Amino acid sequence: MSSSDIVVVGGGIIGLSIALKLAQKGQAVTVVDANERGQASYAAAGMLAPLGEAQEQSEFVPFAIKALRYWPAFVDDIKSASNVPLKLNGPGILRVGFNQTEEDELVRTYNWQQHCGLPVVLLDQTELHKCEPNLAPNAQCAIRSAFEPYVEPQLVLTALRAACDRLGVTILMHDTVIGFAVKDGDVTGVRTTGRTFDAPHYVVAGGAWSRTLLQQLDYELPVHPVRGQIVSIGPLPSPLFQHTIFSKHGYLVPRHDGRVLIGATEEQVGFDSSTTESGVDGLYASATSLVPALRKFPIHSSWAGLRPVSKDRLPLIGFLPGRDNVTIAAGHGRNGILMAPYTGILVADSLLKGAVIPDVFSPLRFEEQL
Ligand SMILES: Cc1cc2nc3c(=O)[nH]c(=O)nc-3n(C[C@H](O)[C@H](O)[C@H](O)COP(=O)(O)OP(=O)(O)OC[C@H]3O[C@@H](n4cnc5c(N)ncnc54)[C@H](O)[C@@H]3O)c2cc1C
């Protein structure tokens, strides 16, 4: 048996962000991670893009914008603890349209974004090509959003682990949770093959594997894996474009080390996190159709991760229905990097101050449908 105040199952960006916040508040935290191949956090592109692909205002957008505001302080916290050179990168995102239908959609999107007071600018074709001359000639218009940067998730994870370590968090990176100990209906421990970890409270942040984990407690979490493949090109000797380019045909993130990330597929293939020839070829083709000059550069590498996607594509954060010493933090889908620091704060404030987590994230919202 090993005792902590809180045991977190899952050491992806969500589990570690929660551990960090709890440890900053003086809690003794143990993180247990299985080191699953296909971890989403390591695979992610790292865009902090609260406007995502939203074509119309959704209830999620204000929370996503709030989440972005926590990032500068989060970077400061984990950077100073770890000496990892972490920063928010890039001049923002261009959401580009390539035909009349896409242009009409972008104009509608721009109208609601402007109505909400968001700092976005609509660029016509001339302005767009002046801004990014290497875009394909048929790029017709774009929304420029300068407030959406990107981070390098692999660096974030390194910094987060170091920051947690400094605060005394115990992080076990090769321990698979195989079940829970339950006594008189209460969860009293999480079991790995060799050990049981006990604590007054447990957090399940197992990403795409959260459903399987919670089945051990007879709970069917509506979260499933969605594979995303990414290709990286380069490094380019000098950048061909500055902005992250978002379109209906994929996205491109120009990293400051000269590589360009091309993302990403969305595939329902269970827990298979391999890359495929057709996935890689499709991404490369879409990248070169967006920026034809990329054709000169070979593929550097490719990888894939499993996004934890919920039934309504929004995260589930809050107490596990029927178990008041188990909290869920899963189902962050395409926005888990963006949402991580905010999720850490929501969970820590809920556990330590009794703060109420916004209804939009409540696991109870699916109860009637289960
Ligand atoms: C290709 C791709 C691109 C993406 N791009 C972006 C982006 O640009 N911006 C953005 O905001 N989001 C992006 N995402 C989404 C984001 O990566 C995820 O939402 C986020 O990483 C989820 O974090 P997590 O900690 O919940 O899950 P994960 O990172 O998957 O972590 C879950 C952890 O649980 C552990 N685990 C599983 N089962 C067990 C067990 N039985 N016992 C112990 N541990 C266990 C695993 O080992 C794993 O480390 C992208 C995702 C992909 C795949």
Ligand as a Chemical Component Dictionary entry (heavy atoms), coordinates in Angstrom:
data_LIG
# 
_chem_comp.id                   LIG 
_chem_comp.type                 NON-POLYMER 
_chem_comp.pdbx_formal_charge   0 
_chem_comp.three_letter_code    LIG 
# 
loop_
_chem_comp_atom.comp_id 
_chem_comp_atom.atom_id 
_chem_comp_atom.alt_atom_id 
_chem_comp_atom.type_symbol 
_chem_comp_atom.charge 
_chem_comp_atom.model_Cartn_x 
_chem_comp_atom.model_Cartn_y 
_chem_comp_atom.model_Cartn_z 
_chem_comp_atom.pdbx_ordinal 
LIG C1  C1  C 0 -2.734 14.070 -33.932 1  
LIG C2  C2  C 0 -3.300 14.874 -32.802 2  
LIG C3  C3  C 0 -3.223 16.264 -32.864 3  
LIG C4  C4  C 0 -3.726 17.026 -31.804 4  
LIG N1  N1  N 0 -3.578 18.380 -31.851 5  
LIG C5  C5  C 0 -4.035 19.132 -30.822 6  
LIG C6  C6  C 0 -3.836 20.526 -30.815 7  
LIG O1  O1  O 0 -3.226 21.084 -31.739 8  
LIG N2  N2  N 0 -4.349 21.255 -29.783 9  
LIG C7  C7  C 0 -5.015 20.669 -28.751 10 
LIG O2  O2  O 0 -5.465 21.376 -27.834 11 
LIG N3  N3  N 0 -5.201 19.323 -28.706 12 
LIG C8  C8  C 0 -4.732 18.554 -29.714 13 
LIG N4  N4  N 0 -4.923 17.202 -29.709 14 
LIG C9  C9  C 0 -5.733 16.615 -28.645 15 
LIG C10 C10 C 0 -4.925 16.405 -27.371 16 
LIG O3  O3  O 0 -3.706 15.813 -27.695 17 
LIG C11 C11 C 0 -5.706 15.523 -26.387 18 
LIG O4  O4  O 0 -6.994 16.026 -26.163 19 
LIG C12 C12 C 0 -4.992 15.476 -25.032 20 
LIG O5  O5  O 0 -3.632 15.179 -25.207 21 
LIG C13 C13 C 0 -5.636 14.453 -24.110 22 
LIG O6  O6  O 0 -4.827 14.349 -22.981 23 
LIG P1  P1  P 0 -5.068 13.204 -21.912 24 
LIG O7  O7  O 0 -4.071 13.412 -20.838 25 
LIG O8  O8  O 0 -6.520 13.168 -21.564 26 
LIG O9  O9  O 0 -4.821 11.849 -22.716 27 
LIG P2  P2  P 0 -3.428 11.152 -23.096 28 
LIG O10 O10 O 0 -2.409 12.146 -23.458 29 
LIG O11 O11 O 0 -3.736 10.101 -24.090 30 
LIG O12 O12 O 0 -2.973 10.504 -21.734 31 
LIG C14 C14 C 0 -3.665 9.422  -21.163 32 
LIG C15 C15 C 0 -2.675 8.643  -20.340 33 
LIG O13 O13 O 0 -3.363 7.607  -19.637 34 
LIG C16 C16 C 0 -2.482 6.524  -19.530 35 
LIG N5  N5  N 0 -3.225 5.296  -19.285 36 
LIG C17 C17 C 0 -4.116 4.684  -20.086 37 
LIG N6  N6  N 0 -4.581 3.552  -19.518 38 
LIG C18 C18 C 0 -3.962 3.456  -18.321 39 
LIG C19 C19 C 0 -4.001 2.505  -17.277 40 
LIG N7  N7  N 0 -4.774 1.416  -17.329 41 
LIG N8  N8  N 0 -3.222 2.705  -16.192 42 
LIG C20 C20 C 0 -2.425 3.791  -16.091 43 
LIG N9  N9  N 0 -2.358 4.728  -17.059 44 
LIG C21 C21 C 0 -3.112 4.562  -18.154 45 
LIG C22 C22 C 0 -1.750 6.481  -20.863 46 
LIG O14 O14 O 0 -0.502 5.813  -20.756 47 
LIG C23 C23 C 0 -1.608 7.965  -21.185 48 
LIG O15 O15 O 0 -0.329 8.465  -20.824 49 
LIG C24 C24 C 0 -4.376 16.394 -30.713 50 
LIG C25 C25 C 0 -4.438 15.003 -30.643 51 
LIG C26 C26 C 0 -3.885 14.242 -31.682 52 
LIG C27 C27 C 0 -3.928 12.745 -31.576 53 
# 
loop_
_chem_comp_bond.comp_id 
_chem_comp_bond.atom_id_1 
_chem_comp_bond.atom_id_2 
_chem_comp_bond.value_order 
_chem_comp_bond.pdbx_ordinal 
LIG C1  C2  SING 1  
LIG C2  C3  SING 2  
LIG C2  C26 DOUB 3  
LIG C3  C4  DOUB 4  
LIG C4  N1  SING 5  
LIG C4  C24 SING 6  
LIG N1  C5  DOUB 7  
LIG C5  C6  SING 8  
LIG C5  C8  SING 9  
LIG C6  O1  DOUB 10 
LIG C6  N2  SING 11 
LIG N2  C7  SING 12 
LIG C7  O2  DOUB 13 
LIG C7  N3  SING 14 
LIG N3  C8  DOUB 15 
LIG C8  N4  SING 16 
LIG N4  C9  SING 17 
LIG N4  C24 SING 18 
LIG C9  C10 SING 19 
LIG C10 O3  SING 20 
LIG C10 C11 SING 21 
LIG C11 O4  SING 22 
LIG C11 C12 SING 23 
LIG C12 O5  SING 24 
LIG C12 C13 SING 25 
LIG C13 O6  SING 26 
LIG O6  P1  SING 27 
LIG P1  O7  DOUB 28 
LIG P1  O8  SING 29 
LIG P1  O9  SING 30 
LIG O9  P2  SING 31 
LIG P2  O10 DOUB 32 
LIG P2  O11 SING 33 
LIG P2  O12 SING 34 
LIG O12 C14 SING 35 
LIG C14 C15 SING 36 
LIG C15 O13 SING 37 
LIG C15 C23 SING 38 
LIG O13 C16 SING 39 
LIG C16 N5  SING 40 
LIG C16 C22 SING 41 
LIG N5  C17 SING 42 
LIG N5  C21 SING 43 
LIG C17 N6  DOUB 44 
LIG N6  C18 SING 45 
LIG C18 C19 SING 46 
LIG C18 C21 DOUB 47 
LIG C19 N7  SING 48 
LIG C19 N8  DOUB 49 
LIG N8  C20 SING 50 
LIG C20 N9  DOUB 51 
LIG N9  C21 SING 52 
LIG C22 O14 SING 53 
LIG C22 C23 SING 54 
LIG C23 O15 SING 55 
LIG C24 C25 DOUB 56 
LIG C25 C26 SING 57 
LIG C26 C27 SING 58 
# 
